[in-house]
Amino acid sequence: MRRILLISSIVVGAVALIAVALTAYAFFNLSSIVAHNEKRILARVSDALGRPVKVGKIQAQMGWGVSVEVSGLAIADDPAFSEKPFLAANDVSVDVEFFPLLRGEAKVTRLELIKPDIRIVMNADGDLNVSTIGSSPEDARRKAAHTPNPHAHKRSSLADLSIKALSVEDGRIYFNDLGEKATPIHVRHLDFDVTNFNAASAFDVETKFAFPDDDQNVEASGKVGPLLNQGVMDPSGIPVDLNLKIDSILLESVRPLTEVGSHIPAGLSIPDPISVGGTARGSVGKLAIAFGTDLTGARVAYATIFNKPAGTAMTVNANGTWADHLDLASASLKLSDLELTASRFAGGGTQPLSAQIDSNSFNLANLSSMITAAAAYGLAGMSELHGTVKLGENAPAIDGSVTLKQVALKPGASWQSGITDLNGTIHFANGVETVEPTAFTFGSAHANVQARVESLSPLNASYALKADSVKLGQIFASRPPSDVINGLAVKGTADGELASPRISATIQSTDGSLENVSYNNLDLTAAYFNGRASARPLNVGMFEGSLTADADAVLGDVPTFNVTLSMRNLNMEQALRSQNIDAAGRVRGFLTGNVAASGSGTSWDRIRPTIRGSGRLAIADGKLMGVNIVADALNAVAAAPGVSQIVNVAFMSSHHGLLVDPNTELQSASMSFQQVGPRFTTHDLFAQSPDYAITGDGWFDMDKNMDMSGDIRLTLGLQVAIPVTVSGKLPGVHVLPDVPTLAERVAMGAINTPGNIIRGGVNAVGSVVGAPSAGSAIPSIPNPINALKKFLP
């Protein structure tokens, strides 16, 4: 309000001078002057003030003293400032002591102005219109022309003025700074009381007025003056010692006040009315001010960073000087148990406000719910901060440090437990944030992190994390207790927009278990952006072998993925058993191959039917447990009419070990395949053991079902490949020979080598299927040509 309270006292003094002059003239010429000399009286008063003075009517009455009533008073302004009246009052009442008037002295016992309108104007040079009161028109012209005045120290007429009691009732003050484009300030319902007024000494003042609304909410009391220094009035040098109080004022009503509003950060919001108390000491030209406010009952917010609800304890105190502009020297904030001090202020106006900030050690739990970025994390622990803070429209810029002690937080609602025992320091310098190596506990894991943030908008950061043993089940309730990551080391970067960052990282782990898969030497290069994650590449040892993968996933309610795998010597039984696949108990061997697959879903049961893939696989030292496809095929051949003779007793005896083996031996096997859901289809299955080789064509699935056709070729004793079909569910599959095909093959072999079968008869057939051991009986076996004649043309 730019010294309105102080300037008001000067105005009142001027009005008092006018009233006293009018009273003196009225008393000494009471009967005639009022009627005949009003113009002369006003001319002399106007000359004394240096301003034209007009009145509607002057009345004087005699009693123990002289009482003068003036109506319609108007005092013109200095034309260099305004064409409107400097002061206009409906009624002015003055009581003057009688006996001093006999000696030519005017001692005013009471001066009262009713509903005065006072206009205070400041020009672009900072001069006030009240500064020319008591000057002659010639003085005003010299000042406007910047011409030295030989009588610059002319004694002011206020020196002769003495008032015991002065009051203003329901006045209005208009203040207009011509050097600013801001809206003029209006002070309403001004009540002003002065006791023992004397322009040459200090006097007591007390005032109340309404600003900016119509209810009186501003109070001031204390001492002002003397107004004159060696008989000359210097408005900027008038001493002031006032106590101030402002009730129910809104922050938004103060922003238009240029010298105050320019220091209020644009992002600060206080929608509720507040009260402010303080002091103003010094001189009108340079005031030492101190003020404080209790914001406990108010809502306070800063941009999108901070939001204090009503009812949370908060107080603010500040002090500084007010001359041409407001200079803050220091400020303090108490918010819950936080005690924050600010000093070394700079900026304001068009420049961001900055200050040195220092705090006590405070509890983060008391503040976390009010800090937007921390509200969801259950922040707790102690912190302390020191440095320089520059307030902007968005996030504040900090050069300093934040110390964290025994801090705990929960990064997300789905987290079973969070970070605890975090201890470290964050440094801020020139817009760069550096997190020193900071130790913390992650579930039962001991970890440390360090990071560097070059900028937040756009985001440019790097980080590194190490942990000894992270048990995911302690963090996420959805993860099994067996999920553990040992020797974790993560390094990465983050860039892009803070709301949607791009994150990349290299992740290494010595060993552990994920989704019931034990692993070692995990080495992963991963990236994430806009809901998409990738691993290029992922190298890991598992199931006694190794796996390399490139994977991409689109995360969402139903994640989708694409993956290519390169496997080396994976233990198939371990792999299948880890995922609870039924075939785990039926398949043995070490898997090598390449696979490309895609699918979607949130769990294995949902993913399995969506899988689409292809690849080529090879198995070493394999075994199909619980079923001997070769033995079942030979037994079926031995029982099949028309071809049973090719598997005689001697053959069965010489292959006893093969026939009694409960499993299908797969010394080596390979195939290419297409996968749709849980089903694999192949057209080039090849398996080999010391006793036989198998080729196949058909399908099998993850539920141990299969339907395949193939050939079994024995290494010794039988030159004809046995065609078979294998169908059903392991271990109860049905192995059946393809009798027509087998008969045709036998016949073709007989035609091509008739000496072996036709001329050799039974012995020849025995030689084909394998000669019996010495001394063994050769059973009577019918000629197979007879059985095959019906198939021949």
C-alpha positions in Angstrom: 0.0 0.0 0.0 3.1 2.1 -0.3 3.3 4.0 3.0 -0.3 5.0 3.0 -0.6 5.0 6.7 2.4 7.3 7.1 1.3 9.7 4.3 -2.1 9.9 5.9 -0.6 11.6 9.0 1.0 14.3 6.7 -2.4 14.9 5.1 -4.1 15.2 8.5 -1.5 17.7 9.6 -2.2 19.8 6.5 -5.9 19.7 7.2 -5.3 20.7 10.8 -3.3 23.7 9.6 -6.2 24.8 7.4 -8.7 24.3 10.2 -6.6 26.3 12.7 -6.2 29.1 10.3 -9.9 29.3 9.6 -10.6 29.2 13.4 -8.2 32.0 14.2 -9.7 34.3 11.5 -13.2 33.4 12.6 -12.5 34.2 16.2 -10.9 37.6 15.9 -13.4 38.7 13.3 -16.3 36.6 14.4 -19.1 38.9 13.6 -18.0 40.4 10.4 -15.4 38.1 8.7 -17.9 35.2 8.4 -20.2 37.4 6.6 -17.9 39.8 4.6 -14.3 38.4 4.6 -14.7 34.7 3.7 -12.9 35.2 0.4 -10.0 37.0 2.1 -9.7 34.2 4.7 -9.6 31.5 2.1 -7.1 33.5 0.0 -4.7 33.7 3.0 -5.2 30.0 3.8 -4.6 29.1 0.2 -1.5 31.1 0.1 -0.2 29.4 3.3 -0.8 26.0 1.8 0.2 26.8 -1.7 -3.0 25.2 -2.8 -6.4 26.8 -3.7 -8.9 26.2 -0.9 -12.7 26.3 -1.2 -15.5 25.9 1.3 -19.2 25.8 1.2 -19.8 27.5 4.5 -18.0 28.6 7.7 -19.7 29.0 11.0 -18.2 30.0 14.3 -19.6 29.8 17.8 -18.4 31.1 21.2 -18.2 29.1 24.4 -15.4 28.2 26.7 -13.5 28.2 23.5 -14.2 28.7 19.8 -15.9 26.1 17.8 -15.7 26.3 14.0 -17.8 24.2 11.6 -16.7 24.0 8.0 -18.7 22.3 5.3 -17.9 21.5 1.7 -14.1 21.8 2.2 -12.0 21.2 -1.0 -8.3 21.6 -1.3 -6.9 21.6 -4.8 -3.9 19.3 -5.8 -0.6 20.4 -7.2 -1.4 20.7 -10.9 1.8 18.9 -11.7 0.2 15.8 -10.2 -3.5 15.9 -10.7 -6.4 18.2 -11.6 -8.7 16.5 -9.1 -8.9 17.8 -5.4 -6.2 16.7 -3.1 -8.7 16.7 -0.2 -12.5 17.0 -0.1 -14.5 16.7 3.1 -18.2 17.1 3.8 -17.7 18.4 7.3 -14.8 19.7 9.3 -15.1 20.5 13.0 -12.5 22.4 15.0 -12.4 23.3 18.7 -9.8 26.0 19.7 -8.8 27.2 23.2 -10.1 30.7 23.8 -7.4 32.4 25.9 -4.4 31.5 23.7 -6.3 33.1 20.9 -6.1 36.4 22.9 -2.3 36.1 22.6 -2.5 35.3 18.9 -1.9 31.5 19.4 -4.2 28.8 17.9 -4.2 25.8 20.3 -6.6 23.2 18.8 -8.1 20.9 21.3 -10.1 18.8 18.8 -10.0 18.5 15.0 -12.5 16.1 13.3 -12.9 15.4 9.6 -16.0 13.6 8.5 -15.9 11.3 5.4 -12.9 13.0 3.7 -11.6 11.9 0.3 -7.8 12.1 0.1 -5.9 11.6 -3.1 -2.2 10.8 -2.9 -0.3 10.7 -6.2 3.3 9.7 -6.9 4.9 10.7 -10.1 7.5 8.8 -12.2 10.3 10.4 -10.2 8.9 9.0 -6.9 7.8 12.4 -5.7 4.5 12.7 -3.7 1.9 15.4 -4.2 1.9 16.1 -0.4 5.6 17.1 -0.7 4.6 20.5 -2.1 2.1 21.5 0.6 3.1 24.8 2.1 5.1 25.7 -1.1 4.2 28.7 -3.2 3.1 28.3 -6.9 6.5 29.7 -7.8 8.2 27.0 -5.8 6.1 24.4 -7.6 7.0 25.8 -11.0 10.7 25.8 -10.2 10.5 22.2 -9.0 8.7 21.1 -12.2 11.4 22.9 -14.2 14.2 21.5 -12.0 15.3 25.1 -11.2 17.1 25.6 -7.9 14.9 27.5 -5.4 16.8 30.0 -3.3 14.2 29.6 -0.6 14.3 25.8 -0.7 14.5 25.6 3.1 11.6 27.9 3.7 10.0 27.2 7.1 6.7 25.3 6.8 3.5 26.7 8.1 2.9 23.3 9.9 5.5 24.5 12.5 2.9 26.7 14.2 0.3 23.9 14.4 -0.5 22.1 17.6 -3.4 19.8 18.1 -4.4 17.8 21.2 -6.8 15.4 19.5 -7.4 14.8 15.8 -9.6 12.3 14.2 -10.8 11.2 10.7 -14.1 9.4 10.5 -15.0 7.1 7.6 -12.5 8.6 5.2 -11.2 7.3 1.9 -7.7 7.4 0.4 -6.8 7.0 -3.2 -3.2 6.2 -4.1 -2.0 6.3 -7.7 1.5 5.7 -8.8 1.9 7.4 -12.2 5.1 5.4 -12.8 3.3 2.1 -12.7 0.5 0.7 -14.8 -1.1 -1.0 -11.8 -4.6 -0.2 -10.8 -4.9 2.6 -8.2 -5.2 1.5 -4.6 -8.4 2.4 -2.7 -8.4 2.5 1.1 -12.0 2.7 2.5 -13.6 3.4 5.8 -10.5 5.1 7.2 -10.7 6.0 10.9 -7.7 7.9 12.1 -6.9 9.2 15.6 -4.0 11.4 16.6 -3.2 12.7 20.1 -0.8 15.5 21.0 -0.2 16.4 17.4 2.8 18.7 16.8 4.6 18.9 13.6 7.9 19.5 15.4 7.7 16.4 17.6 6.5 12.8 17.6 2.8 12.1 18.1 0.6 9.1 18.7 -1.4 7.7 15.9 -4.0 4.9 15.7 -5.9 4.0 12.5 -8.2 1.4 11.1 -9.3 1.0 7.5 -10.7 -1.4 5.0 -8.5 -2.9 2.2 -9.2 -4.2 -0.3 -12.9 -4.8 0.6 -15.4 -2.8 2.6 -14.8 -4.4 6.1 -12.2 -2.7 8.3 -9.3 -5.2 8.5 -6.1 -3.2 8.7 -4.9 -1.6 12.0 -1.9 0.5 12.8 -0.8 2.2 16.0 2.4 3.8 17.3 4.3 7.0 16.8 4.9 9.2 13.8 7.0 12.3 13.6 8.3 14.9 13.9 7.0 15.9 10.5 9.4 18.8 10.3 13.2 18.9 10.4 14.4 22.4 11.4 11.1 23.7 10.3 11.1 22.1 6.9 9.0 19.0 5.9 10.9 16.2 4.2 8.3 13.4 3.6 10.8 10.7 3.1 12.7 11.5 6.3 9.6 11.5 8.7 10.4 9.0 11.6 7.9 6.1 12.0 7.4 3.5 14.7 4.2 1.5 14.1 2.7 -1.8 15.0 0.6 -3.3 12.1 -2.1 -5.9 11.9 -4.0 -7.1 8.9 -7.0 -9.5 9.2 -8.8 -11.5 6.6 -6.9 -10.6 3.5 -6.6 -12.7 0.4 -3.3 -13.2 -1.4 -4.7 -12.5 -4.7 -5.8 -9.0 -3.5 -2.1 -8.2 -2.7 -0.6 -9.3 -6.1 -1.7 -6.1 -7.9 0.5 -4.1 -5.4 3.6 -3.9 -7.6 6.2 -3.5 -4.8 4.8 -6.4 -2.8 3.2 -8.6 -5.5 6.4 -8.8 -7.5 8.0 -10.8 -4.6 5.1 -13.3 -4.4 6.0 -16.4 -6.5 3.6 -17.0 -9.4 3.0 -20.6 -8.4 2.0 -19.8 -4.8 -1.7 -20.1 -4.0 -3.5 -19.3 -0.7 -7.2 -19.3 -1.4 -8.3 -18.7 2.2 -8.2 -15.3 4.0 -5.1 -14.9 6.3 -4.0 -12.5 9.0 -0.6 -10.8 9.2 1.0 -8.9 12.0 4.2 -6.8 12.0 6.1 -3.6 12.7 7.4 -0.7 10.6 10.2 1.3 12.0 12.6 3.9 10.6 11.6 6.6 8.2 9.0 7.0 5.5 11.8 6.8 2.9 13.3 3.6 4.4 11.4 1.4 6.7 12.6 -1.6 8.6 9.7 -4.0 8.4 9.0 -7.3 10.1 5.8 -9.3 9.7 4.5 -12.8 10.5 1.4 -14.9 9.8 -0.1 -18.1 11.1 -1.3 -20.1 8.1 -2.4 -23.1 10.2 -6.1 -22.6 9.2 -5.4 -21.9 5.5 -4.8 -24.0 2.5 -1.4 -23.4 0.9 -0.2 -24.8 -2.4 2.8 -24.1 -4.6 2.4 -25.1 -8.3 2.0 -28.9 -8.5 4.7 -29.5 -6.0 3.2 -28.7 -2.6 -0.3 -28.8 -1.1 -1.0 -28.1 2.6 -4.5 -28.7 3.8 -6.2 -26.4 6.4 -5.4 -27.5 9.9 -1.7 -28.4 9.5 0.5 -26.1 11.6 2.3 -23.5 9.5 3.8 -20.1 10.4 5.8 -17.6 8.3 7.9 -14.7 9.6 10.0 -12.2 7.6 11.9 -9.0 7.9 13.6 -6.5 5.6 13.6 -3.0 4.4 11.2 -1.0 2.2 12.5 2.0 0.4 12.1 2.3 -3.4 11.3 -1.5 -3.3 11.0 -4.3 -0.8 14.2 -6.0 0.2 13.8 -9.1 2.3 16.6 -9.7 4.7 15.5 -13.0 6.2 12.4 -15.2 6.5 11.5 -18.3 8.5 9.0 -21.1 8.0 7.7 -23.6 10.5 5.7 -26.4 8.9 4.9 -29.3 11.2 8.4 -30.0 12.7 10.3 -28.4 9.8 12.1 -25.2 10.7 13.3 -23.5 7.6 15.2 -20.2 7.4 15.8 -18.1 4.3 18.4 -15.3 3.9 20.4 -13.5 1.2 17.4 -12.8 -0.9 17.9 -11.7 -4.5 15.6 -11.2 -7.5 12.0 -10.4 -7.5 9.9 -8.5 -10.0 10.7 -9.9 -13.5 13.6 -12.0 -12.1 13.1 -15.3 -10.2 13.3 -14.9 -6.4 16.2 -16.7 -4.8 17.5 -17.2 -1.3 19.8 -19.2 0.9 17.9 -22.0 2.6 18.8 -23.8 5.7 16.7 -26.2 7.8 16.8 -28.2 11.0 16.7 -32.0 10.9 13.0 -32.7 10.3 10.8 -35.7 10.0 9.8 -36.5 6.4 6.7 -38.4 7.5 5.1 -35.2 8.6 5.6 -33.6 5.2 5.3 -36.4 2.7 1.5 -36.2 2.4 1.8 -32.5 1.4 4.6 -33.0 -1.3 3.0 -34.2 -4.5 5.9 -36.3 -5.7 6.2 -38.1 -2.3 2.6 -38.5 -1.3 2.2 -42.0 -2.7 5.4 -43.4 -1.3 4.8 -43.4 2.4 8.0 -41.4 3.0 9.5 -41.4 6.5 12.8 -40.7 8.2 14.8 -37.6 8.8 16.2 -35.0 6.4 18.1 -31.8 6.4 18.8 -29.3 3.6 21.1 -26.4 2.9 21.7 -24.4 -0.2 20.3 -21.7 -2.5 16.8 -22.1 -3.9 15.5 -20.2 -6.9 11.7 -20.1 -7.3 10.3 -20.3 -10.8 6.8 -21.0 -12.2 7.4 -24.8 -12.0 9.9 -26.8 -9.9 12.4 -24.7 -7.8 16.1 -24.8 -8.8 18.4 -25.8 -6.0 22.1 -25.4 -5.5 23.0 -27.2 -2.2 22.5 -30.5 -0.6 19.8 -32.7 1.0 20.9 -35.2 3.7 18.7 -38.3 4.3 18.9 -40.3 7.4 17.1 -43.6 8.2 14.6 -42.9 5.3 12.0 -45.4 4.4 9.6 -45.4 1.4 7.3 -47.7 -0.5 7.7 -47.2 -4.2 4.3 -48.6 -5.1 1.0 -49.8 -3.7 1.7 -53.4 -4.9 5.0 -53.5 -3.0 4.9 -55.9 0.0 7.7 -54.0 1.7 9.8 -51.0 0.5 13.1 -49.3 1.0 14.3 -48.8 4.6 17.4 -47.5 6.4 18.4 -45.2 3.5 21.3 -43.0 4.4 23.0 -40.6 1.9 23.4 -37.1 0.5 22.0 -35.6 -2.7 24.0 -32.6 -4.1 22.5 -30.0 -6.4 24.8 -27.7 -8.4 24.1 -25.7 -11.6 21.0 -27.7 -12.4 22.8 -31.1 -11.9 21.7 -33.5 -9.2 24.2 -36.0 -7.9 23.3 -38.8 -5.6 26.3 -39.9 -3.6 26.7 -43.7 -3.0 23.7 -44.2 -0.8 23.1 -47.3 1.3 19.7 -48.8 2.0 17.8 -52.0 2.8 15.6 -53.6 0.2 13.5 -56.2 1.9 16.3 -58.2 3.5 18.8 -57.1 0.8 21.6 -54.7 1.5 22.0 -52.3 -1.4 23.5 -49.0 -2.5 22.7 -46.6 -5.3 24.3 -43.6 -6.9 23.0 -41.4 -9.7 23.5 -38.2 -11.6 20.7 -36.1 -13.1 21.9 -33.6 -15.7 18.4 -32.2 -16.2 14.8 -33.0 -15.5 13.2 -31.3 -18.6 14.2 -32.9 -20.8 15.3 -35.8 -18.6 18.9 -36.7 -18.7 20.1 -39.1 -16.0 22.4 -42.0 -15.2 22.4 -44.4 -12.3 24.0 -47.5 -10.8 22.6 -50.0 -8.3 24.1 -52.9 -6.4 22.4 -55.4 -4.1 23.7 -58.5 -2.4 20.5 -60.7 -2.4 17.1 -59.5 -3.4 14.1 -61.7 -2.4 11.3 -60.5 -4.7 8.6 -62.1 -2.5 9.6 -59.7 0.3 8.8 -56.8 -2.1 6.0 -58.0 -4.2 3.2 -60.2 -2.7 2.6 -61.8 -6.1 6.1 -63.2 -6.4 6.9 -66.7 -4.9 9.3 -66.9 -2.0 11.8 -68.8 -4.2 12.4 -65.8 -6.4 15.8 -64.4 -5.5 18.4 -62.3 -7.3 21.9 -62.6 -6.0 24.9 -60.3 -6.8 22.7 -57.8 -8.6 24.4 -54.9 -10.4 22.4 -52.4 -12.6 23.8 -49.5 -14.6 21.7 -47.4 -16.9 20.5 -44.1 -18.2 17.1 -42.3 -18.4 16.2 -39.6 -20.9 13.2 -38.0 -22.7 10.2 -36.5 -20.9 9.9 -37.0 -17.1 6.3 -38.2 -17.5 7.3 -40.7 -20.1 11.0 -41.5 -19.8 13.2 -43.8 -21.9 15.1 -46.1 -19.6 18.0 -48.3 -20.5 20.1 -50.6 -18.3 22.6 -53.4 -18.2 21.6 -55.9 -15.5 23.9 -58.5 -14.2 23.5 -61.1 -11.5 25.8 -63.9 -10.3 23.0 -66.4 -9.7 19.4 -66.7 -8.4 16.0 -68.1 -9.2 13.1 -66.5 -11.1 9.8 -68.2 -11.9 11.3 -71.4 -10.4 14.2 -71.2 -12.9 17.6 -71.3 -11.3 20.2 -69.4 -13.2 23.8 -68.1 -13.1 25.8 -65.4 -14.9 22.8 -63.3 -15.9 23.8 -60.5 -18.3 21.0 -58.4 -19.7 20.8 -55.2 -21.7 17.3 -53.9 -21.3 15.3 -50.8 -22.4 11.9 -49.4 -21.7 9.9 -46.6 -23.3 6.2 -45.8 -23.7 5.0 -49.2 -22.4 7.5 -51.2 -24.5 10.3 -53.3 -23.0 13.1 -55.0 -24.7 16.1 -57.3 -23.8 18.8 -57.2 -26.5 20.5 -59.4 -25.6 19.9 -61.6 -22.6 22.6 -64.1 -21.8 22.1 -66.5 -18.9 23.2 -69.9 -17.7 20.4 -72.3 -16.7 19.5 -75.9 -16.7 23.2 -76.9 -16.9 23.5 -75.0 -20.2 23.1 -71.5 -21.5 20.5 -69.3 -23.2 20.8 -66.2 -25.3 17.6 -64.3 -26.1 16.4 -61.1 -27.9 13.0 -60.2 -26.6 10.5 -57.4 -27.1 7.3 -56.9 -25.0 4.4 -54.4 -25.1 3.2 -54.0 -21.5 -0.4 -53.4 -20.6 -3.4 -55.2 -19.3 -2.6 -58.0 -21.7 1.2 -58.0 -22.4 2.4 -59.2 -25.8 5.9 -60.4 -26.6 8.2 -61.5 -29.4 11.3 -63.5 -28.6 14.2 -65.3 -30.3 16.1 -67.9 -28.3 19.4 -69.6 -28.8 19.8 -72.6 -26.5 22.9 -74.6 -25.7 22.8 -77.9 -23.8 19.7 -77.2 -21.7 18.6 -80.0 -19.4 15.1 -80.7 -20.8 13.9 -82.4 -17.7 14.9 -79.5 -15.4 13.4 -77.0 -17.9 10.1 -78.7 -18.2 9.9 -79.5 -14.5 10.6 -75.8 -13.5 7.4 -74.8 -15.4 5.3 -77.7 -14.1 4.9 -79.1 -17.6 3.5 -82.7 -17.5 6.1 -83.9 -20.0 8.9 -83.3 -17.4 8.7 -86.8 -16.1 8.9 -88.4 -19.6 11.6 -86.5 -21.4 15.4 -86.6 -20.8 18.3 -85.0 -22.7 20.2 -81.8 -23.4 18.6 -79.4 -25.8 20.4 -77.1 -28.3 18.6 -75.0 -30.9 17.1 -71.8 -32.1 13.5 -70.7 -31.5 11.4 -67.7 -32.6 8.1 -67.2 -30.8 5.4 -64.7 -30.0 2.4 -64.6 -27.7 0.5 -62.7 -25.1 -0.9 -63.0 -21.6 -0.2 -62.4 -18.0 0.5 -66.0 -16.8 1.7 -69.2 -18.4 -1.7 -70.6 -18.6 -2.9 -67.6 -20.6 0.3 -67.3 -22.7 0.4 -71.0 -23.8 -2.5 -71.0 -26.2 -1.4 -67.8 -27.9 2.1 -68.9 -28.7 3.2 -68.9 -32.4 6.7 -70.0 -33.2 9.2 -71.9 -35.2 12.7 -73.2 -34.9 15.2 -76.0 -35.0 16.2 -78.2 -32.1 18.7 -80.9 -31.4 18.8 -83.3 -28.4 21.8 -85.1 -27.0 21.8 -88.0 -24.6 18.1 -88.1 -24.8 15.5 -90.5 -23.6 11.7 -90.9 -23.8 10.8 -92.3 -20.4 8.2 -95.0 -19.9 7.7 -96.0 -23.5 9.9 -98.0 -25.9 8.6 -97.1 -29.3 11.0 -99.5 -31.0 10.2 -102.5 -28.8 6.5 -101.8 -29.1 6.8 -101.5 -32.9 8.8 -104.8 -33.1 6.3 -106.6 -30.9 3.5 -105.3 -33.0 5.3 -106.5 -36.1 5.8 -110.0 -34.6 2.1 -110.2 -34.0 1.0 -108.8 -37.4 -0.2 -111.4 -39.9 1.7 -111.5 -43.1 4.9 -109.8 -41.7 5.3 -111.5 -38.4 7.9 -113.9 -40.0 10.5 -111.1 -40.3 10.8 -110.9 -36.5 11.6 -114.5 -35.5 12.7 -116.0 -32.2 16.3 -115.7 -33.1 15.9 -112.0 -33.9 14.1 -111.4 -30.7 16.8 -113.2 -28.8 19.6 -111.3 -30.4 17.9 -108.0 -29.6 16.8 -108.8 -26.1 18.4 -105.7 -24.5 16.6 -103.4 -27.0 13.3 -105.2 -26.5 13.3 -105.1 -22.7 14.4 -101.5 -22.3 11.4 -99.6 -20.9 12.5 -96.3 -22.5 13.2 -95.0 -26.0 16.9 -94.2 -26.2 17.7 -91.0 -28.2 21.4 -90.7 -28.3 20.9 -87.8 -30.6 17.8 -86.2 -32.2 16.9 -83.2 -34.2 14.0 -81.6 -35.9 12.6 -78.3 -37.3 9.2 -77.4 -36.1 6.2 -75.0 -36.2 4.4 -74.2 -33.0 0.8 -73.1 -32.5 -0.2 -72.9 -28.9 1.2 -75.9 -27.0 1.4 -78.0 -30.2 4.7 -78.6 -32.1 4.5 -79.9 -35.7 7.6 -81.4 -37.4 8.2 -83.1 -40.8 11.9 -84.0 -40.3 12.2 -85.6 -36.9 15.4 -87.7 -36.8 16.6 -89.7 -33.7 19.4 -92.1 -33.4 20.8 -94.6 -30.9 23.4 -97.4 -31.1 20.6 -99.9 -32.1 18.3 -97.9 -34.4 17.5 -94.7 -36.2 14.1 -93.1 -36.2 12.6 -90.6 -38.7 9.2 -89.0 -38.0 6.5 -86.7 -39.2 3.6 -85.4 -37.1 2.9 -83.5 -33.9 3.3 -83.6 -30.2 2.3 -81.1 -27.4 3.2 -79.9 -24.0 0.5 -82.1 -22.4 2.4 -85.3 -23.7 -0.1 -86.0 -26.5 1.3 -87.0 -29.9 0.3 -88.3 -33.3 3.2 -89.1 -35.5 4.2 -91.5 -38.3 7.8 -92.6 -38.9 10.3 -95.2 -39.8 12.5 -97.3 -37.5 15.6 -98.7 -39.0 17.6 -101.1 -36.9 21.4 -101.0 -37.0 21.8 -104.8 -37.1 19.7 -107.8 -38.1 16.9 -106.1 -40.1 17.5 -104.3 -43.4 13.9 -103.3 -43.9 12.8 -99.9 -42.2 9.8 -100.5 -40.1 7.0 -97.9 -40.7 5.0 -97.1 -37.5 2.4 -94.7 -36.2 2.7 -93.4 -32.7 -0.5 -91.8 -31.1 -2.0 -91.2 -27.7 -0.7 -89.7 -24.5 2.6 -90.6 -22.9 3.3 -93.0 -21.4 0.2 -94.9 -22.8 0.8 -94.2 -26.5 -0.1 -96.7 -29.1 2.7 -97.8 -31.4 1.4 -99.6 -34.4 3.3 -100.8 -37.5 2.1 -99.7 -40.9 1.6 -103.3 -42.1 0.8 -102.6 -45.8 3.8 -100.4 -46.1 6.0 -102.9 -44.3 4.7 -105.8 -46.4 5.4 -103.8 -49.6 9.0 -103.0 -48.4 9.6 -106.7 -47.6 8.2 -107.8 -51.0 10.4 -105.3 -52.8 13.4 -106.6 -50.9 12.5 -110.2 -51.9 12.1 -109.3 -55.6 15.3 -107.5 -55.6 17.2 -110.3 -53.8 15.2 -113.5 -54.6 18.2 -115.7 -53.7 17.9 -114.6 -50.2 14.3 -115.5 -49.6 12.8 -117.5 -52.5 15.6 -120.0 -53.0 16.7 -119.9 -49.3 13.2 -120.6 -48.0 13.1 -120.4 -44.2 16.8 -120.3 -43.8 16.9 -117.4 -46.3 14.3 -115.5 -44.4 16.3 -116.2 -41.2 19.3 -114.6 -42.9 17.2 -111.6 -43.7 15.8 -111.1 -40.2 18.9 -112.4 -38.5 20.3 -115.9 -38.2 19.7 -117.8 -35.0 22.4 -118.6 -32.7 24.1 -122.0 -32.9 21.9 -124.8 -31.7 18.7 -122.8 -31.7 15.6 -124.2 -33.4 14.3 -122.4 -36.4 10.6 -122.3 -36.2 8.5 -123.0 -39.2 7.9 -119.6 -40.9 5.6 -119.4 -43.9 7.0 -117.8 -47.0 6.1 -114.1 -46.8 5.5 -114.1 -50.7 2.4 -116.1 -50.2 1.0 -113.5 -47.7 2.0 -110.7 -50.0 0.6 -112.0 -53.3 -2.7 -110.3 -52.8 -0.8 -107.0 -52.7 1.1 -107.7 -55.9 -0.2 -107.2 -59.4 
